[in-house]
Every structure is written in structure tokens, then in C-alpha cells.
Amino acid sequence: QVQLVESGGGLVQAGGSLRLSCAASGRTSMSYPMGWFRQAPGKERDVVAAISSNGGRTYYADSMKGRFTISRDNAKNTLYLQMNSLKPEDTAVYYCAAGPRYSYYPAEYNYWGQGTQVTVSA
């Protein structure tokens, strides 16, 4: 079993930055591909970014390219999402997820955190 706990969300003005963290626990938790997803009220949960188990491959949704950076520190059992140039439309609950497949489909991920709210004011 893998447990994931997100942190780092909050309220920020447009153009600002936030860094989300996802602490993973459980045996082999950091051997999985991982991803960040987000869900705004009334909308589906969509991929933000994904990263392979060793960090060698990354994927970004088009609207995040150049603004967001996903990374992982397997020694610290932590996944990160650096978010820059934030926009009001980035407002959502952000979730981290783990494996078993490197994918941008939420259904491919078995383990999920509880989410952290990110609110970007205009």
C-alpha cells in the first residue's frame, strides 16, 4: 500500500509561484511512475504533469509547458511540482498520484493523495 500526502497549496496572486510537495510512504512507493492532476469545480480531473519512476521521462499538459516543472527525489520519497506564472484558471485542487504506469490518464494510477487547494487571484 502507498500513502501520498500533498502540501504547499494556498492562495497566490496571478503571476506568482507555488511549489507543491507530495510525500510518499509505503514499501516501494517511489518505484512507481507518478503524476500531478488537478480538478476544478464542475470539471473532470485532468493531468498536469507526469514523471517516470527514475525521473528520466516527463510529460506536461500543453497549458503547463514552460510554466510548471515536475520533479522527484526518490531518496526523500517526495514528488514536487514547481508552478510559476500562475493564472486564475490554474485554480483547482491538485492531487498527486502513483503508478503503476507512466501515463497521463488518471485511470492508470492506483494511489492518490487527498489533494491540496491552489487558488490564484486575478
DRENTI-332505 format. One record per atom (N, C-alpha, C, CB): x, y, z negated; residue in three letters; residue number from 1; atom name. Coordinates in steps of 0.2 Angstrom, whole numbers, always signed. Glycine has a CB too. Layout:
N
X:Y:Z:ALA:NUM:CA
...
This chain:
122
+4:-6:+0:GLN:1:N
+0:+0:+0:GLN:1:CA
+4:+6:+0:GLN:1:C
-5:+0:-6:GLN:1:CB
+2:+11:+4:VAL:2:N
+6:+18:+4:VAL:2:CA
+2:+23:+2:VAL:2:C
+8:+19:+12:VAL:2:CB
+4:+27:-3:GLN:3:N
+1:+33:-5:GLN:3:CA
+4:+39:-2:GLN:3:C
+1:+33:-13:GLN:3:CB
+0:+44:+0:LEU:4:N
+3:+50:+3:LEU:4:CA
-1:+56:-1:LEU:4:C
+1:+50:+10:LEU:4:CB
+4:+61:-3:VAL:5:N
+1:+67:-6:VAL:5:CA
+4:+73:-3:VAL:5:C
+3:+67:-14:VAL:5:CB
-1:+77:+0:GLU:6:N
+1:+83:+3:GLU:6:CA
+2:+89:-2:GLU:6:C
-3:+85:+9:GLU:6:CB
+6:+94:+0:SER:7:N
+6:+100:-4:SER:7:CA
+9:+106:+1:SER:7:C
+11:+99:-10:SER:7:CB
+8:+112:-2:GLY:8:N
+11:+118:+2:GLY:8:CA
+6:+122:+6:GLY:8:C
+16:+115:+7:GLY:8:CB
+0:+120:+6:GLY:9:N
-6:+124:+9:GLY:9:CA
-7:+130:+5:GLY:9:C
-12:+120:+10:GLY:9:CB
-11:+134:+8:GLY:10:N
-13:+141:+5:GLY:10:CA
-16:+146:+9:GLY:10:C
-7:+143:+1:GLY:10:CB
-16:+152:+7:LEU:11:N
-18:+157:+11:LEU:11:CA
-12:+162:+14:LEU:11:C
-23:+162:+7:LEU:11:CB
-12:+163:+20:VAL:12:N
-7:+167:+23:VAL:12:CA
-10:+171:+28:VAL:12:C
-2:+162:+26:VAL:12:CB
-7:+177:+29:GLN:13:N
-9:+182:+35:GLN:13:CA
-7:+179:+41:GLN:13:C
-7:+189:+33:GLN:13:CB
-10:+181:+47:ALA:14:N
-8:+179:+53:ALA:14:CA
-1:+182:+55:ALA:14:C
-13:+183:+59:ALA:14:CB
+2:+177:+58:GLY:15:N
+9:+179:+59:GLY:15:CA
+14:+176:+54:GLY:15:C
+10:+186:+60:GLY:15:CB
+11:+174:+49:GLY:16:N
+15:+171:+43:GLY:16:CA
+17:+164:+44:GLY:16:C
+12:+172:+37:GLY:16:CB
+21:+161:+39:SER:17:N
+23:+154:+39:SER:17:CA
+21:+151:+33:SER:17:C
+31:+154:+40:SER:17:CB
+21:+144:+34:LEU:18:N
+20:+140:+28:LEU:18:CA
+24:+133:+30:LEU:18:C
+12:+138:+27:LEU:18:CB
+26:+130:+24:ARG:19:N
+29:+123:+25:ARG:19:CA
+25:+118:+21:ARG:19:C
+36:+124:+23:ARG:19:CB
+22:+113:+24:LEU:20:N
+19:+108:+21:LEU:20:CA
+23:+102:+20:LEU:20:C
+13:+106:+25:LEU:20:CB
+22:+99:+14:SER:21:N
+26:+93:+12:SER:21:CA
+21:+87:+11:SER:21:C
+30:+94:+6:SER:21:CB
+23:+81:+12:CYS:22:N
+19:+75:+11:CYS:22:CA
+24:+70:+8:CYS:22:C
+16:+72:+18:CYS:22:CB
+23:+69:+1:ALA:23:N
+27:+64:-2:ALA:23:CA
+24:+57:-2:ALA:23:C
+27:+66:-10:ALA:23:CB
+28:+53:+0:ALA:24:N
+26:+46:+1:ALA:24:CA
+28:+41:-4:ALA:24:C
+28:+43:+8:ALA:24:CB
+24:+36:-6:SER:25:N
+26:+31:-11:SER:25:CA
+23:+25:-9:SER:25:C
+24:+33:-18:SER:25:CB
+26:+20:-11:GLY:26:N
+24:+13:-9:GLY:26:CA
+30:+10:-5:GLY:26:C
+18:+13:-5:GLY:26:CB
+30:+3:-6:ARG:27:N
+36:+0:-3:ARG:27:CA
+35:+1:+5:ARG:27:C
+35:-8:-4:ARG:27:CB
+41:+2:+8:THR:28:N
+42:+3:+15:THR:28:CA
+38:+9:+18:THR:28:C
+40:-3:+19:THR:28:CB
+36:+13:+13:SER:29:N
+31:+19:+15:SER:29:CA
+35:+23:+21:SER:29:C
+30:+23:+10:SER:29:CB
+41:+24:+20:MET:30:N
+45:+28:+25:MET:30:CA
+47:+24:+31:MET:30:C
+50:+32:+22:MET:30:CB
+45:+18:+32:SER:31:N
+47:+14:+38:SER:31:CA
+42:+15:+43:SER:31:C
+48:+7:+36:SER:31:CB
+36:+19:+42:TYR:32:N
+31:+20:+47:TYR:32:CA
+32:+26:+51:TYR:32:C
+24:+20:+43:TYR:32:CB
+30:+26:+57:PRO:33:N
+28:+32:+60:PRO:33:CA
+23:+37:+56:PRO:33:C
+26:+31:+68:PRO:33:CB
+24:+43:+57:MET:34:N
+20:+47:+53:MET:34:CA
+17:+53:+57:MET:34:C
+23:+50:+46:MET:34:CB
+12:+56:+54:GLY:35:N
+9:+62:+58:GLY:35:CA
+6:+67:+54:GLY:35:C
+5:+59:+63:GLY:35:CB
+5:+73:+56:TRP:36:N
+1:+78:+53:TRP:36:CA
-6:+79:+58:TRP:36:C
+5:+85:+52:TRP:36:CB
-11:+79:+55:PHE:37:N
-18:+80:+58:PHE:37:CA
-21:+86:+54:PHE:37:C
-22:+74:+58:PHE:37:CB
-26:+89:+58:ARG:38:N
-30:+94:+54:ARG:38:CA
-37:+94:+56:ARG:38:C
-27:+101:+56:ARG:38:CB
-41:+96:+52:GLN:39:N
-49:+96:+53:GLN:39:CA
-52:+102:+51:GLN:39:C
-52:+90:+50:GLN:39:CB
-55:+106:+55:ALA:40:N
-58:+112:+54:ALA:40:CA
-65:+111:+53:ALA:40:C
-57:+118:+59:ALA:40:CB
-69:+115:+49:PRO:41:N
-76:+113:+48:PRO:41:CA
-80:+112:+54:PRO:41:C
-79:+119:+44:PRO:41:CB
-84:+107:+54:GLY:42:N
-88:+105:+60:GLY:42:CA
-84:+103:+66:GLY:42:C
-92:+111:+62:GLY:42:CB
-78:+101:+65:LYS:43:N
-74:+99:+71:LYS:43:CA
-71:+92:+69:LYS:43:C
-68:+104:+73:LYS:43:CB
-69:+89:+74:GLU:44:N
-65:+82:+73:GLU:44:CA
-58:+83:+71:GLU:44:C
-65:+78:+80:GLU:44:CB
-56:+78:+68:ARG:45:N
-49:+78:+66:ARG:45:CA
-44:+77:+72:ARG:45:C
-48:+72:+60:ARG:45:CB
-40:+82:+73:ASP:46:N
-35:+81:+78:ASP:46:CA
-28:+81:+76:ASP:46:C
-37:+88:+83:ASP:46:CB
-24:+79:+81:VAL:47:N
-17:+78:+79:VAL:47:CA
-14:+85:+80:VAL:47:C
-13:+74:+85:VAL:47:CB
-9:+86:+75:VAL:48:N
-5:+92:+75:VAL:48:CA
+2:+90:+78:VAL:48:C
-4:+95:+68:VAL:48:CB
+5:+85:+75:ALA:49:N
+12:+83:+77:ALA:49:CA
+13:+75:+74:ALA:49:C
+17:+87:+74:ALA:49:CB
+17:+72:+78:ALA:50:N
+19:+65:+75:ALA:50:CA
+26:+64:+76:ALA:50:C
+15:+60:+80:ALA:50:CB
+29:+59:+72:ILE:51:N
+36:+58:+72:ILE:51:CA
+37:+51:+71:ILE:51:C
+39:+62:+66:ILE:51:CB
+42:+48:+75:SER:52:N
+43:+41:+74:SER:52:CA
+47:+39:+67:SER:52:C
+48:+39:+80:SER:52:CB
+48:+33:+66:SER:53:N
+50:+31:+59:SER:53:CA
+57:+33:+58:SER:53:C
+50:+23:+59:SER:53:CB
+61:+34:+63:ASN:54:N
+68:+36:+61:ASN:54:CA
+69:+44:+63:ASN:54:C
+73:+32:+65:ASN:54:CB
+63:+47:+65:GLY:55:N
+64:+54:+67:GLY:55:CA
+66:+56:+74:GLY:55:C
+68:+58:+62:GLY:55:CB
+67:+50:+78:GLY:56:N
+70:+51:+84:GLY:56:CA
+65:+54:+90:GLY:56:C
+73:+45:+87:GLY:56:CB
+59:+53:+89:ARG:57:N
+54:+55:+93:ARG:57:CA
+49:+59:+90:ARG:57:C
+50:+49:+97:ARG:57:CB
+47:+65:+93:THR:58:N
+42:+69:+90:THR:58:CA
+37:+71:+96:THR:58:C
+45:+75:+87:THR:58:CB
+31:+72:+94:TYR:59:N
+25:+74:+98:TYR:59:CA
+22:+80:+95:TYR:59:C
+20:+68:+99:TYR:59:CB
+20:+85:+99:TYR:60:N
+16:+91:+97:TYR:60:CA
+10:+92:+101:TYR:60:C
+21:+97:+97:TYR:60:CB
+5:+93:+98:ALA:61:N
-1:+96:+102:ALA:61:CA
+1:+102:+105:ALA:61:C
-7:+97:+98:ALA:61:CB
-2:+103:+111:ASP:62:N
+0:+109:+115:ASP:62:CA
+0:+116:+112:ASP:62:C
-4:+110:+122:ASP:62:CB
-5:+117:+108:SER:63:N
-6:+123:+104:SER:63:CA
-1:+124:+99:SER:63:C
-13:+124:+102:SER:63:CB
+3:+119:+97:MET:64:N
+8:+119:+91:MET:64:CA
+15:+120:+94:MET:64:C
+7:+113:+87:MET:64:CB
+16:+118:+100:LYS:65:N
+23:+118:+103:LYS:65:CA
+26:+125:+102:LYS:65:C
+23:+116:+110:LYS:65:CB
+32:+125:+100:GLY:66:N
+36:+132:+99:GLY:66:CA
+34:+135:+92:GLY:66:C
+34:+136:+104:GLY:66:CB
+29:+133:+89:ARG:67:N
+27:+136:+83:ARG:67:CA
+28:+132:+76:ARG:67:C
+20:+139:+83:ARG:67:CB
+26:+125:+77:PHE:68:N
+27:+120:+72:PHE:68:CA
+32:+116:+73:PHE:68:C
+20:+116:+71:PHE:68:CB
+35:+113:+68:THR:69:N
+41:+108:+68:THR:69:CA
+39:+103:+63:THR:69:C
+48:+111:+67:THR:69:CB
+39:+97:+65:ILE:70:N
+38:+91:+61:ILE:70:CA
+45:+88:+59:ILE:70:C
+33:+86:+64:ILE:70:CB
+46:+86:+53:SER:71:N
+52:+83:+52:SER:71:CA
+51:+78:+46:SER:71:C
+58:+88:+50:SER:71:CB
+56:+74:+44:ARG:72:N
+55:+69:+39:ARG:72:CA
+62:+68:+36:ARG:72:C
+53:+62:+41:ARG:72:CB
+62:+67:+29:ASP:73:N
+68:+65:+26:ASP:73:CA
+67:+58:+22:ASP:73:C
+70:+71:+20:ASP:73:CB
+69:+53:+25:ASN:74:N
+67:+46:+23:ASN:74:CA
+71:+45:+16:ASN:74:C
+69:+41:+28:ASN:74:CB
+76:+48:+15:ALA:75:N
+80:+47:+8:ALA:75:CA
+75:+50:+3:ALA:75:C
+87:+50:+9:ALA:75:CB
+72:+55:+4:LYS:76:N
+67:+59:-1:LYS:76:CA
+60:+57:+0:LYS:76:C
+68:+66:+0:LYS:76:CB
+59:+52:+5:ASN:77:N
+52:+49:+5:ASN:77:CA
+47:+55:+7:ASN:77:C
+50:+45:-1:ASN:77:CB
+49:+60:+11:THR:78:N
+45:+66:+12:THR:78:CA
+44:+68:+19:THR:78:C
+48:+72:+8:THR:78:CB
+38:+69:+21:LEU:79:N
+37:+72:+28:LEU:79:CA
+36:+79:+27:LEU:79:C
+31:+68:+31:LEU:79:CB
+38:+83:+32:TYR:80:N
+37:+90:+32:TYR:80:CA
+33:+93:+39:TYR:80:C
+44:+94:+31:TYR:80:CB
+30:+99:+38:LEU:81:N
+28:+102:+44:LEU:81:CA
+29:+110:+42:LEU:81:C
+20:+101:+45:LEU:81:CB
+34:+112:+46:GLN:82:N
+35:+120:+46:GLN:82:CA
+31:+123:+51:GLN:82:C
+43:+121:+48:GLN:82:CB
+27:+128:+49:MET:83:N
+22:+131:+53:MET:83:CA
+24:+139:+53:MET:83:C
+15:+130:+50:MET:83:CB
+25:+141:+59:ASN:84:N
+27:+148:+60:ASN:84:CA
+22:+151:+64:ASN:84:C
+34:+149:+63:ASN:84:CB
+22:+158:+64:SER:85:N
+17:+162:+69:SER:85:CA
+10:+159:+68:SER:85:C
+20:+161:+76:SER:85:CB
+8:+159:+62:LEU:86:N
+1:+156:+61:LEU:86:CA
-4:+160:+64:LEU:86:C
+0:+154:+54:LEU:86:CB
-10:+157:+66:LYS:87:N
-15:+161:+69:LYS:87:CA
-22:+159:+65:LYS:87:C
-16:+159:+76:LYS:87:CB
-27:+163:+65:PRO:88:N
-33:+162:+61:PRO:88:CA
-36:+155:+64:PRO:88:C
-38:+167:+62:PRO:88:CB
-35:+153:+70:GLU:89:N
-38:+147:+72:GLU:89:CA
-34:+141:+70:GLU:89:C
-38:+147:+80:GLU:89:CB
-28:+142:+66:ASP:90:N
-25:+136:+63:ASP:90:CA
-28:+135:+56:ASP:90:C
-17:+138:+62:ASP:90:CB
-33:+138:+54:THR:91:N
-36:+137:+48:THR:91:CA
-40:+130:+48:THR:91:C
-41:+143:+46:THR:91:CB
-38:+126:+43:ALA:92:N
-41:+119:+43:ALA:92:CA
-38:+116:+37:ALA:92:C
-39:+115:+50:ALA:92:CB
-41:+110:+36:VAL:93:N
-37:+105:+31:VAL:93:CA
-32:+101:+35:VAL:93:C
-43:+101:+27:VAL:93:CB
-26:+101:+32:TYR:94:N
-21:+97:+35:TYR:94:CA
-20:+91:+31:TYR:94:C
-14:+102:+35:TYR:94:CB
-19:+85:+35:TYR:95:N
-18:+79:+32:TYR:95:CA
-12:+76:+35:TYR:95:C
-24:+74:+34:TYR:95:CB
-8:+72:+31:CYS:96:N
-3:+68:+33:CYS:96:CA
-5:+61:+34:CYS:96:C
+4:+69:+29:CYS:96:CB
-2:+57:+38:ALA:97:N
-4:+50:+39:ALA:97:CA
+2:+46:+41:ALA:97:C
-9:+50:+45:ALA:97:CB
+1:+39:+39:ALA:98:N
+7:+35:+41:ALA:98:CA
+4:+29:+44:ALA:98:C
+10:+32:+34:ALA:98:CB
+8:+27:+49:GLY:99:N
+8:+21:+53:GLY:99:CA
+2:+17:+54:GLY:99:C
+13:+17:+51:GLY:99:CB
+2:+11:+58:PRO:100:N
+9:+8:+59:PRO:100:CA
+12:+10:+66:PRO:100:C
+8:+1:+59:PRO:100:CB
+8:+14:+70:ARG:101:N
+10:+15:+77:ARG:101:CA
+12:+23:+78:ARG:101:C
+5:+13:+82:ARG:101:CB
+17:+24:+82:TYR:102:N
+18:+31:+84:TYR:102:CA
+13:+33:+89:TYR:102:C
+25:+32:+86:TYR:102:CB
+9:+38:+87:SER:103:N
+3:+39:+91:SER:103:CA
+0:+46:+89:SER:103:C
-3:+34:+90:SER:103:CB
-4:+49:+94:TYR:104:N
-7:+55:+92:TYR:104:CA
-15:+54:+91:TYR:104:C
-6:+60:+98:TYR:104:CB
-17:+47:+91:TYR:105:N
-24:+46:+89:TYR:105:CA
-25:+44:+82:TYR:105:C
-26:+40:+93:TYR:105:CB
-29:+48:+78:PRO:106:N
-30:+47:+71:PRO:106:CA
-32:+39:+69:PRO:106:C
-36:+51:+69:PRO:106:CB
-35:+36:+74:ALA:107:N
-37:+29:+73:ALA:107:CA
-31:+24:+72:ALA:107:C
-42:+27:+78:ALA:107:CB
-26:+26:+75:GLU:108:N
-20:+22:+74:GLU:108:CA
-16:+22:+68:GLU:108:C
-15:+24:+80:GLU:108:CB
-18:+27:+63:TYR:109:N
-15:+27:+57:TYR:109:CA
-19:+24:+51:TYR:109:C
-14:+35:+55:TYR:109:CB
-16:+20:+47:ASN:110:N
-19:+17:+42:ASN:110:CA
-19:+20:+35:ASN:110:C
-15:+10:+41:ASN:110:CB
-15:+25:+34:TYR:111:N
-14:+28:+27:TYR:111:CA
-15:+35:+28:TYR:111:C
-8:+26:+24:TYR:111:CB
-18:+38:+23:TRP:112:N
-20:+45:+24:TRP:112:CA
-19:+49:+17:TRP:112:C
-27:+47:+27:TRP:112:CB
-17:+55:+17:GLY:113:N
-17:+59:+11:GLY:113:CA
-24:+62:+10:GLY:113:C
-12:+64:+11:GLY:113:CB
-24:+66:+5:GLN:114:N
-31:+69:+3:GLN:114:CA
-32:+76:+6:GLN:114:C
-31:+70:-5:GLN:114:CB
-27:+78:+9:GLY:115:N
-27:+85:+13:GLY:115:CA
-25:+91:+9:GLY:115:C
-34:+85:+16:GLY:115:CB
-23:+96:+12:THR:116:N
-21:+102:+9:THR:116:CA
-24:+108:+14:THR:116:C
-14:+103:+8:THR:116:CB
-27:+113:+11:GLN:117:N
-31:+118:+14:GLN:117:CA
-26:+123:+17:GLN:117:C
-36:+121:+10:GLN:117:CB
-26:+125:+23:VAL:118:N
-22:+131:+26:VAL:118:CA
-27:+136:+28:VAL:118:C
-17:+128:+31:VAL:118:CB
-27:+142:+26:THR:119:N
-31:+147:+28:THR:119:CA
-27:+153:+30:THR:119:C
-36:+149:+22:THR:119:CB
-28:+155:+37:VAL:120:N
-25:+160:+40:VAL:120:CA
-29:+166:+41:VAL:120:C
-21:+158:+46:VAL:120:CB
-28:+172:+37:SER:121:N
-32:+178:+38:SER:121:CA
-30:+182:+44:SER:121:C
-33:+182:+31:SER:121:CB
-35:+185:+47:ALA:122:N
-33:+190:+53:ALA:122:CA
-30:+196:+50:ALA:122:C
-40:+191:+57:ALA:122:CB
